[in-house]
Amino acid sequence: MIETLTSANFSWRAQSLFKAQQEIDTLLRAHVDELLNSHAHIDHRANTLQSVIESMNAALVVYNAQGKAILANRKAIAIIGKDPQCWTISQILKPYKVFKLDGTTPIPIEEYPSLIARTGKSHSIEAIVYGGDFPEDGVTLSLSASPIKNDLGNVIGVVSTFTDISENKRLERQRNTLAALIAHDMKNHLAAIGMTMSMLNSQLAASLDASMLTLISEIATNNRRFLDIANTLLELYRTDLYELESSRINVDIAEIVRDALAMNARESETAQVNVGLQVGEDIPAVSGIPAALRQAFHNLIQNAIEASTPGARIDIIVSGTATAVRVKIVDHGSGMSEEMLSKIFDRSRVASSVPTATSSTGFGLYLSRVILDAHRATVSCHSQLGQGTTFSVDLPVADS
């Protein structure tokens, strides 16, 4: 059947086509508007991200999967001395020599954070860097890098940050030098006081009553305690507790604890407290500074003795696993309240009037915590009033 094309049919079809064209135009305009808005949104986010990157305190470089720099902020350009974009990690690092903080031990290139991050692991170091446009004595940098991964977990890039900490380190060295001088001076004065008290005790013992002899004995005990702390501080400033890995050796913790017990032998005898030591089999070595660890456990044992009553017992247990060595110091003394327990390692408690079952200043326990933290140890304390206190120290096994 052949449809006759009338003017009415033609008009209806024209209107339908016109209407369809209008709908297409409307959809097209909406699509174009959406694209424009999306582009504007992307531009806004890009500008915001760029502002954030430029406002960072750290220098930042972003590398793609091939190890080429694709983004750097102004701080990075200022430190490197040039815009590193399109340069590879190796090309950027080539003019520089990187050393540990002792200034003499080179850091192998495979330990650089930006290269480790390409394997999927975040890494950070502090290092002295020579070369390029840096001063002759180098620049101390804090270097960090993290991988950028896609939804499948594949590394598609690296974010590397570095900060010039030369001035901070210079001020830190000045502060430590001053502290070492103070500690040395304190040691000399304490040694002189100790000799004086010993002379008084030997020459005037017959002419003094019991209360005066007790007072002299207490002064001498406290003086020895502070002399131990002064000696430890000097040892720590010499070896640099946090930075010089070369000062650390493999340490037998059981032997360290035995030494700490010997340091407290006179005090435990005077307090009439029995101290027992149990050492498990095949205790692995830990990496550390022997003098520092000895002082840390000396302070913890001393704290347990002071908290114990005459005739009480203290149990020290040393055990080991494949990854850690644990030292538990268990006393059955007066214990601590929840409030005292929460402040036991608090720096603000040092030399305060907060009553505790520990040494008079609280500095000994605070120093122990500082030392153990620097050895990556985990320290916990559990206590109940009237039932006693347990300190647990977990030290990571060497090279674990």
Secondary structure, DSSP 8 states (H G I E B T S, - for coil): ------HHHHHHHHHHHHHHHHHHHHHHHHHHHHHHHHHHHHHHHHHHHHHHHHH-SSEEEEEETTSBEEEE-HHHHHHHSS--TT-BHHHHHTTEEEE-TTSSSB--GGG-HHHHHTTT--EEEEEEEEETTS-TT-EEEEEEEEEEE-TTS-EEEEEEEEEE-HHHHHHHHHHHHHHHHHHHHHHHHHHHHHHHHHHHHHHHGGGS-HHHHHHHHHHHHHHHHHHHHHHHHHHHHHHTTTT-GGG-EEE-HHHHHHHHHHHTHHHHHHTT-EEEEEE-SS---EEE-HHHHHHHHHHHHHHHHHHS-TT-EEEEEEEE-SSEEEEEEEE-SS---HHHHHTTT-GGGTTS----SS-SSSHHHHHHHHHHHHTT-EEEEEEETTTEEEEEEEEEBTT-
